[in-house]
Amino acid sequence: MGLQEEFEEHAEKAKTLPDSTTNENKLILYGLYKQATVGDVNTGRPGFFDPKGKAKWDAWKAVEGKSKEEAMTDYITKVKQLLEEAAASTS
């Protein structure tokens, strides 16, 4: 399986993460996903009245400069970690 296929598979698995997944971890995944699929931030930072948009933008900006492949690899690793943590907390 190639990196792109594994990335897409883990993007689907990320949708099954429990509601208890922290916002911090969700933002990390968001930033890595955007970096892997779009590249460096290409929009302006949202304003004061959009705190959720601002947090998402900041998470993406935090991984700026990573290559697409590096972002995909980090995303896959993070999804695996969160799925393992979720499984451990339910057993």
DSSP file (Angstrom, degrees, kcal/mol; ACC not computed):
  #  RESIDUE AA STRUCTURE BP1 BP2  ACC     N-H-->O    O-->H-N    N-H-->O    O-->H-N    TCO  KAPPA ALPHA  PHI   PSI    X-CA   Y-CA   Z-CA
    1    1 A M              0   0    0      0, 0.0     2,-0.1     0, 0.0     0, 0.0   0.000 360.0 360.0 360.0 132.8    0.0    0.0    0.0
    2    2 A G     >  -     0   0    0      1,-0.1     4,-2.4     4,-0.0     5,-0.2  -0.295 360.0-105.6 -79.4 167.9    1.3    3.4   -0.9
    3    3 A L  H  > S+     0   0    0      1,-0.2     4,-2.8     2,-0.2     5,-0.2   0.898 119.3  53.1 -60.3 -43.3    1.5    6.4    1.3
    4    4 A Q  H  > S+     0   0    0      1,-0.2     4,-2.4     2,-0.2    -1,-0.2   0.919 111.1  46.3 -60.4 -44.5   -1.4    8.1   -0.3
    5    5 A E  H  > S+     0   0    0      2,-0.2     4,-2.4     1,-0.2    -1,-0.2   0.910 113.4  48.4 -65.2 -42.6   -3.6    5.1    0.1
    6    6 A E  H  X S+     0   0    0     -4,-2.4     4,-2.3     2,-0.2    -2,-0.2   0.902 111.1  51.5 -64.7 -39.7   -2.6    4.6    3.7
    7    7 A F  H  X S+     0   0    0     -4,-2.8     4,-2.0     2,-0.2    -2,-0.2   0.937 110.9  47.3 -60.6 -47.2   -3.2    8.3    4.4
    8    8 A E  H  X S+     0   0    0     -4,-2.4     4,-1.7     1,-0.2    -2,-0.2   0.885 110.8  52.5 -63.2 -39.0   -6.7    8.1    2.9
    9    9 A E  H  X S+     0   0    0     -4,-2.4     4,-2.1     1,-0.2    -1,-0.2   0.914 111.8  45.4 -62.3 -43.4   -7.5    5.0    4.9
   10   10 A H  H  X S+     0   0    0     -4,-2.3     4,-2.1     2,-0.2    -1,-0.2   0.783 105.7  60.2 -74.2 -26.1   -6.4    6.7    8.1
   11   11 A A  H  X S+     0   0    0     -4,-2.0     4,-0.7     2,-0.2    -1,-0.2   0.893 108.8  45.1 -64.4 -38.0   -8.4    9.8    7.2
   12   12 A E  H >< S+     0   0    0     -4,-1.7     3,-0.9     1,-0.2     4,-0.3   0.915 111.8  51.4 -68.8 -43.0  -11.5    7.5    7.2
   13   13 A K  H >< S+     0   0    0     -4,-2.1     3,-1.9     1,-0.2    -2,-0.2   0.843 100.2  64.2 -62.5 -33.1  -10.4    5.9   10.4
   14   14 A A  H >< S+     0   0    0     -4,-2.1     3,-1.5     1,-0.3    -1,-0.2   0.812  92.2  64.0 -61.0 -29.0  -10.1    9.4   12.0
   15   15 A K  T << S+     0   0    0     -3,-0.9    -1,-0.3    -4,-0.7    -2,-0.2   0.684  98.0  56.5 -67.9 -16.6  -13.8    9.8   11.5
   16   16 A T  T <  S+     0   0    0     -3,-1.9    -1,-0.3    -4,-0.3    -2,-0.2   0.396  76.8 123.7 -95.8   2.4  -14.4    6.9   14.0
   17   17 A L  S <  S-     0   0    0     -3,-1.5    66,-0.1    -4,-0.2    -3,-0.0  -0.343  70.8-100.4 -62.4 144.7  -12.4    8.5   16.8
   18   18 A P    >   -     0   0    0      0, 0.0     3,-2.1     0, 0.0    -1,-0.1  -0.201  23.9-112.4 -67.2 158.5  -14.5    8.9   20.0
   19   19 A D  T 3  S+     0   0    0      1,-0.3    -2,-0.1    -3,-0.1    -3,-0.0   0.733 113.5  72.0 -59.5 -22.2  -16.2   12.1   21.0
   20   20 A S  T 3   +     0   0    0      2,-0.0    -1,-0.3     3,-0.0     2,-0.1   0.541  66.9 119.8 -74.9  -5.4  -13.8   12.2   24.0
   21   21 A T  S <  S-     0   0    0     -3,-2.1     5,-0.0     1,-0.1    61,-0.0  -0.420  72.9-112.7 -59.7 130.1  -10.9   13.0   21.6
   22   22 A T     >  -     0   0    0      1,-0.1     4,-2.3    -2,-0.1     5,-0.2  -0.240  10.8-122.1 -68.9 154.1   -9.5   16.3   22.8
   23   23 A N  H  > S+     0   0    0      1,-0.2     4,-2.7     2,-0.2     5,-0.2   0.868 113.8  59.7 -60.2 -36.1   -9.9   19.5   20.7
   24   24 A E  H  > S+     0   0    0      1,-0.2     4,-2.0     2,-0.2    -1,-0.2   0.929 107.9  43.7 -58.7 -45.7   -6.1   19.8   20.9
   25   25 A N  H  > S+     0   0    0      2,-0.2     4,-2.3     1,-0.2    -1,-0.2   0.884 112.1  53.0 -68.2 -38.0   -5.7   16.4   19.2
   26   26 A K  H  X S+     0   0    0     -4,-2.3     4,-2.4     1,-0.2    -2,-0.2   0.894 109.7  49.4 -62.5 -39.0   -8.4   17.2   16.6
   27   27 A L  H  X S+     0   0    0     -4,-2.7     4,-2.7     2,-0.2    -2,-0.2   0.881 108.0  53.1 -68.3 -38.0   -6.6   20.4   15.8
   28   28 A I  H  X S+     0   0    0     -4,-2.0     4,-2.2     2,-0.2    -2,-0.2   0.941 111.8  45.9 -60.1 -46.7   -3.3   18.6   15.3
   29   29 A L  H  X S+     0   0    0     -4,-2.3     4,-2.8     1,-0.2    -2,-0.2   0.914 111.7  52.3 -62.2 -42.8   -5.0   16.2   12.9
   30   30 A Y  H  X S+     0   0    0     -4,-2.4     4,-2.7     1,-0.2     5,-0.2   0.942 110.2  47.4 -58.6 -49.2   -6.7   19.1   11.1
   31   31 A G  H  X S+     0   0    0     -4,-2.7     4,-2.2     1,-0.2    -1,-0.2   0.910 114.4  46.0 -60.6 -43.8   -3.4   20.9   10.6
   32   32 A L  H  X S+     0   0    0     -4,-2.2     4,-2.4    -5,-0.2    -1,-0.2   0.895 112.3  51.6 -66.9 -39.7   -1.6   17.8    9.3
   33   33 A Y  H  X S+     0   0    0     -4,-2.8     4,-2.2     2,-0.2     5,-0.3   0.939 112.0  45.7 -62.3 -47.3   -4.5   16.9    7.0
   34   34 A K  H  X>S+     0   0    0     -4,-2.7     4,-3.1     1,-0.2     5,-1.5   0.901 113.1  50.0 -63.6 -40.8   -4.6   20.4    5.5
   35   35 A Q  H  <5S+     0   0    0     -4,-2.2    -1,-0.2    -5,-0.2    -2,-0.2   0.899 113.6  46.5 -63.9 -39.9   -0.8   20.4    5.1
   36   36 A A  H  <5S+     0   0    0     -4,-2.4    -2,-0.2    35,-0.2    -1,-0.2   0.837 123.9  31.8 -71.7 -32.9   -0.9   17.0    3.4
   37   37 A T  H  <5S+     0   0    0     -4,-2.2    -2,-0.2    -5,-0.2    -3,-0.2   0.773 137.1  16.4 -98.8 -28.4   -3.7   17.9    1.1
   38   38 A V  T  <5S-     0   0    0     -4,-3.1     2,-0.3     1,-0.3    -3,-0.2   0.739  91.7-138.3-113.6 -38.1   -3.3   21.6    0.4
   39   39 A G      < +     0   0    0     -5,-1.5    -1,-0.3    28,-0.1    -2,-0.1  -0.776  60.5   7.0 105.7-156.7    0.3   22.5    1.4
   40   40 A D  S    S-     0   0    0     -2,-0.3    21,-0.1     1,-0.2    24,-0.0  -0.176  98.6 -75.0 -61.0 153.5    1.3   25.6    3.3
   41   41 A V        +     0   0    0     19,-0.2    -1,-0.2     1,-0.1    16,-0.0  -0.198  48.4 179.5 -49.0 131.3   -1.5   28.0    4.6
   42   42 A N        +     0   0    0     -3,-0.1     2,-0.3     2,-0.1    -1,-0.1   0.138  53.9  68.4-126.4  18.8   -2.9   29.9    1.7
   43   43 A T  S    S-     0   0    0     14,-0.1     2,-0.1     3,-0.0    -2,-0.0  -0.889  84.1 -97.5-132.9 163.2   -5.5   32.1    3.4
   44   44 A G        -     0   0    0     -2,-0.3    -2,-0.1     1,-0.1     3,-0.1  -0.432  50.2 -91.7 -76.2 157.5   -5.5   34.9    5.9
   45   45 A R        -     0   0    0     -2,-0.1     9,-0.1     1,-0.1    -1,-0.1  -0.529  47.6-110.6 -71.3 130.2   -6.0   34.3    9.6
   46   46 A P        -     0   0    0      0, 0.0    -1,-0.1     0, 0.0    -3,-0.0  -0.156  39.2-106.8 -58.7 158.0   -9.7   34.5   10.6
   47   47 A G    >   -     0   0    0     -3,-0.1     3,-1.9     1,-0.1     7,-0.2  -0.049  35.8 -81.8 -83.2-176.7  -10.8   37.4   12.7
   48   48 A F  T 3  S+     0   0    0      1,-0.3    -1,-0.1     6,-0.1     6,-0.1   0.780 122.6  58.6 -55.2 -35.2  -11.8   37.9   16.3
   49   49 A F  T 3  S+     0   0    0      1,-0.2    -1,-0.3     2,-0.1     3,-0.1   0.347  99.0  61.4 -85.5   7.9  -15.4   36.7   15.8
   50   50 A D    <>  +     0   0    0     -3,-1.9     4,-2.4     1,-0.1    -1,-0.2  -0.577  55.5 159.5-129.8  69.7  -14.3   33.3   14.5
   51   51 A P  H  > S+     0   0    0      0, 0.0     4,-2.2     0, 0.0     5,-0.2   0.862  77.1  51.3 -63.5 -35.1  -12.4   31.6   17.3
   52   52 A K  H  > S+     0   0    0      2,-0.2     4,-2.3     1,-0.2     5,-0.2   0.941 112.0  46.3 -66.4 -46.2  -12.9   28.1   15.9
   53   53 A G  H  > S+     0   0    0      1,-0.2     4,-2.5     2,-0.2    -1,-0.2   0.879 111.8  52.4 -61.4 -38.2  -11.6   29.2   12.5
   54   54 A K  H  X S+     0   0    0     -4,-2.4     4,-2.7    -7,-0.2    -1,-0.2   0.909 108.9  49.3 -65.1 -42.7   -8.7   30.9   14.1
   55   55 A A  H  X S+     0   0    0     -4,-2.2     4,-2.1     2,-0.2    -2,-0.2   0.904 112.6  47.8 -63.9 -41.3   -7.8   27.8   16.1
   56   56 A K  H  X S+     0   0    0     -4,-2.3     4,-2.0     2,-0.2    -2,-0.2   0.916 112.3  49.0 -65.8 -42.5   -7.9   25.6   12.9
   57   57 A W  H  X S+     0   0    0     -4,-2.5     4,-2.9     1,-0.2    -2,-0.2   0.922 110.7  50.7 -62.1 -44.2   -5.8   28.2   11.0
   58   58 A D  H  X S+     0   0    0     -4,-2.7     4,-1.9     1,-0.2    -1,-0.2   0.883 108.4  52.3 -61.5 -39.3   -3.3   28.3   13.8
   59   59 A A  H  < S+     0   0    0     -4,-2.1     4,-0.5     2,-0.2    -1,-0.2   0.884 112.9  44.7 -64.9 -38.2   -3.1   24.4   13.8
   60   60 A W  H >< S+     0   0    0     -4,-2.0     3,-1.3     1,-0.2    -2,-0.2   0.918 111.6  52.0 -70.0 -44.0   -2.4   24.4   10.1
   61   61 A K  H >< S+     0   0    0     -4,-2.9     3,-1.5     1,-0.3    -2,-0.2   0.828  99.4  66.4 -61.0 -32.4    0.1   27.3   10.3
   62   62 A A  T 3< S+     0   0    0     -4,-1.9    -1,-0.3     1,-0.3    -2,-0.2   0.736 105.7  41.5 -64.1 -23.2    2.0   25.3   13.1
   63   63 A V  T X  S+     0   0    0     -3,-1.3     3,-1.9    -4,-0.5    -1,-0.3   0.231  83.2 139.8-109.0  13.2    3.0   22.6   10.5
   64   64 A E  T <   +     0   0    0     -3,-1.5     3,-0.1     1,-0.2    -3,-0.1  -0.275  64.0  32.2 -56.8 139.4    3.8   25.0    7.7
   65   65 A G  T 3  S+     0   0    0      1,-0.4    -1,-0.2   -30,-0.1     2,-0.1   0.166  84.4 127.0  97.5 -17.8    6.9   23.9    5.8
   66   66 A K    <   -     0   0    0     -3,-1.9    -1,-0.4     1,-0.1     2,-0.1  -0.466  64.8-114.0 -68.4 144.3    6.4   20.2    6.2
   67   67 A S     >  -     0   0    0     -2,-0.1     4,-2.6     1,-0.1     5,-0.2  -0.355  25.1-109.9 -71.4 161.1    6.4   18.3    3.0
   68   68 A K  H  > S+     0   0    0      1,-0.2     4,-2.3     2,-0.2     5,-0.2   0.915 120.6  48.8 -56.5 -44.3    3.2   16.6    1.9
   69   69 A E  H  > S+     0   0    0      2,-0.2     4,-2.6     1,-0.2    -1,-0.2   0.907 110.7  49.3 -65.5 -42.7    4.7   13.2    2.6
   70   70 A E  H  > S+     0   0    0      1,-0.2     4,-2.5     2,-0.2    -1,-0.2   0.908 111.7  49.2 -64.1 -41.5    6.0   14.2    6.0
   71   71 A A  H  X S+     0   0    0     -4,-2.6     4,-2.3     2,-0.2    -2,-0.2   0.898 111.3  49.8 -64.7 -39.9    2.5   15.6    6.9
   72   72 A M  H  X S+     0   0    0     -4,-2.3     4,-2.6    -5,-0.2    -2,-0.2   0.934 111.9  47.8 -62.5 -46.1    0.9   12.4    5.7
   73   73 A T  H  X S+     0   0    0     -4,-2.6     4,-2.3     1,-0.2    -2,-0.2   0.918 113.3  47.2 -62.0 -44.8    3.2   10.2    7.8
   74   74 A D  H  X S+     0   0    0     -4,-2.5     4,-2.3     2,-0.2    -1,-0.2   0.882 111.8  51.6 -64.5 -38.0    2.7   12.4   10.9
   75   75 A Y  H  X S+     0   0    0     -4,-2.3     4,-2.7     2,-0.2     5,-0.2   0.939 110.1  48.0 -63.2 -48.2   -1.1   12.2   10.4
   76   76 A I  H  X S+     0   0    0     -4,-2.6     4,-2.5     1,-0.2    -2,-0.2   0.922 112.4  49.6 -58.9 -45.5   -1.1    8.4   10.1
   77   77 A T  H  X S+     0   0    0     -4,-2.3     4,-2.3     1,-0.2    -1,-0.2   0.910 111.9  48.2 -60.2 -44.0    1.1    8.1   13.2
   78   78 A K  H  X S+     0   0    0     -4,-2.3     4,-2.6     2,-0.2    -2,-0.2   0.904 111.0  49.7 -66.7 -42.3   -1.3   10.5   15.2
   79   79 A V  H  X S+     0   0    0     -4,-2.7     4,-2.6     2,-0.2     5,-0.2   0.933 111.5  49.5 -62.3 -45.1   -4.4    8.6   14.1
   80   80 A K  H  X S+     0   0    0     -4,-2.5     4,-2.4    -5,-0.2    -2,-0.2   0.924 111.5  49.7 -58.4 -44.5   -2.9    5.3   15.1
   81   81 A Q  H  X S+     0   0    0     -4,-2.3     4,-2.4     1,-0.2    -2,-0.2   0.927 112.5  46.2 -61.0 -46.4   -1.9    6.7   18.5
   82   82 A L  H  X S+     0   0    0     -4,-2.6     4,-2.3     1,-0.2    -1,-0.2   0.875 112.0  50.8 -67.8 -36.6   -5.4    8.1   19.1
   83   83 A L  H  X S+     0   0    0     -4,-2.6     4,-2.3     2,-0.2    -1,-0.2   0.895 111.0  49.1 -66.6 -39.0   -7.1    4.9   18.1
   84   84 A E  H  X S+     0   0    0     -4,-2.4     4,-2.4    -5,-0.2    -2,-0.2   0.916 111.5  49.1 -65.0 -42.6   -4.8    2.9   20.4
   85   85 A E  H  X S+     0   0    0     -4,-2.4     4,-1.8     1,-0.2    -2,-0.2   0.901 111.5  49.5 -62.6 -40.6   -5.5    5.3   23.3
   86   86 A A  H  X S+     0   0    0     -4,-2.3     4,-0.8     2,-0.2    -2,-0.2   0.907 111.8  48.2 -64.5 -42.3   -9.3    5.0   22.6
   87   87 A A  H >X S+     0   0    0     -4,-2.3     4,-0.7     1,-0.2     3,-0.5   0.895 111.2  50.7 -65.8 -39.9   -9.1    1.2   22.5
   88   88 A A  H 3< S+     0   0    0     -4,-2.4     3,-0.4     1,-0.2    -1,-0.2   0.842 107.7  53.2 -67.0 -33.3   -7.1    1.1   25.8
   89   89 A S  H 3< S+     0   0    0     -4,-1.8    -1,-0.2     1,-0.2    -2,-0.2   0.679 109.3  48.9 -78.2 -15.8   -9.6    3.4   27.5
   90   90 A T  H <<        0   0    0     -4,-0.8    -1,-0.2    -3,-0.5    -2,-0.2   0.551 360.0 360.0 -98.4  -8.5  -12.5    1.1   26.6
   91   91 A S     <        0   0    0     -4,-0.7    -2,-0.2    -3,-0.4    -1,-0.2   0.461 360.0 360.0 -98.3 360.0  -10.9   -2.1   27.8
